[in-house]
Amino acid sequence: MLLEFRCSNHKSIKDEVLFSMIAGTDDSLQDELCTVGSLKVLPSAVVYGANGSGKSNFLNAIFFMANLVTGSILNQPGQNLRSYPHKLSLDNPCSYSIHFIRNGIRYAYGFSLDDGIVKEEYLYHFPNGRQTRVFERDDLNVVTGTRFRQGLKLGLDALKKNRLFLSCAANFTNIEEIENAFLFFSKDLVFFNPEFNNWAEYSARVMQDNPEIKRNFLRIMQAFGTGIKDVSIKLERAVFEDFPEEMPPELRNFLKDKEAERVNAKIIYDEFNVDISEESAGIRRLFQLICPMLDILESNKVLICDEFETALHESIIYQIVNLFRKQQDGRFAQLLFSTHDTNLLDQRLFRRDQIWFTQLAENRSTDLYSLAEIRNVRKTENLAKGYMSGKYGAIPMLNKAFAEDAGSSLGSEV
């Protein structure tokens, strides 16, 4: 489970922002929370804000952190780490920290980057609720917890200024706490971006190999009212033959006569069948998304999605949110997403501490805050109306005066 994330100096985020999935004092929707020790954890959270206010940058900061953990072991000597400091804070370090739970144990991990190298890094875990050091790092100097000293020696041999120690240690040790921390980033955090992810082939293969997932997929699609009765999946061997003229000859010769496996998926309705490539954008998106989502719900993972409403009807998003609200006993997956869909601003769907906003300050830096931090929000309040009127800040129109001026200008031209 994701508990808390902090970052500073990442793209439009200049000063530190704090995001939390730990439930606050709100007493609504209590039966949807997961209790871990003294903590009550939220199943989902949604982020609103104007275009350009930093919603995507906030989610990107989590992705950036996970990507660096899983990939920095591959960095070569002299290869600087790429970072994305705020334009007004180019000389300051970029910092990231996260609290999470894996296999019932809480972990805290973080690092800071400066001038292309790792300046600080730490990993703690909380057995029996007490913070215990796994390691602390300052530049290339690493101090380990007593119990981990011997096991981390090989990881130290692989450490460089442009590599995270967690990335090194996970590849050269068998320490359970190190492995759990690494697997949280590599397996438990699942990022979906409609512009880059295409899970259609993955979904087709999973449905062919796992009849139970296929049955659940069809059940969900029917609940969404799509009219889909079945899915026909065929894996075909294909040989590369036709190549674009602009393809380099070397690559063309390499691929010539090579075999590949092609997925052929057809959506079956009552009266006709449709190839998945000919379906609507919404059906294609559901085909890509549902099977991975079933895996996420089954495996207690965290789905993070930017602009969830792209090519999906609001009622379908509502149903997806409900999947995370009403999970089976013993399972607790989480959903974090950004959206512009104000129909989801409903206190029957989200608690106030599940609704977050991004807003640009005068220096064009992102501020992140939850609805729970705003005073005098009634439980019966129309949140969509309040948001659109600017009551909670994060006004969805970047500049209301601009819209009014533009309207006046158009009227004068007419």
CORLIN-V363558 format. One record per run of one state. SS is the DSSP state (H for helix, E for strand, C for the rest). FROM is the first residue (numbers start at 1). TO is the last residue. If there is no record, write none. Layout:
<<SS:FROM:TO> <SS:FROM:TO>>
This chain:
<<C:1:1> <E:2:8> <C:9:9> <E:10:10> <C:11:12> <E:13:13> <C:14:16> <E:17:20> <C:21:21> <E:22:22> <C:23:29> <H:30:32> <C:33:33> <E:34:36> <C:37:38> <E:39:41> <C:42:43> <E:44:49> <C:50:54> <H:55:74> <C:75:93> <E:94:102> <C:103:104> <E:105:114> <C:115:116> <E:117:125> <C:126:126> <H:127:129> <C:130:131> <E:132:138> <C:139:140> <E:141:144> <C:145:145> <H:146:148> <C:149:152> <H:153:158> <C:159:164> <H:165:172> <C:173:175> <H:176:188> <E:189:193> <C:194:199> <H:200:209> <C:210:210> <H:211:223> <C:224:229> <E:230:239> <C:240:248> <H:249:255> <C:256:258> <E:259:268> <C:269:272> <E:273:275> <H:276:278> <C:279:280> <H:281:299> <C:300:301> <E:302:306> <C:307:313> <H:314:325> <C:326:333> <E:334:338> <C:339:341> <H:342:344> <C:345:351> <H:352:354> <E:355:360> <C:361:365> <E:366:370> <H:371:373> <C:374:382> <H:383:388> <C:389:399> <H:400:413> <C:414:414>>
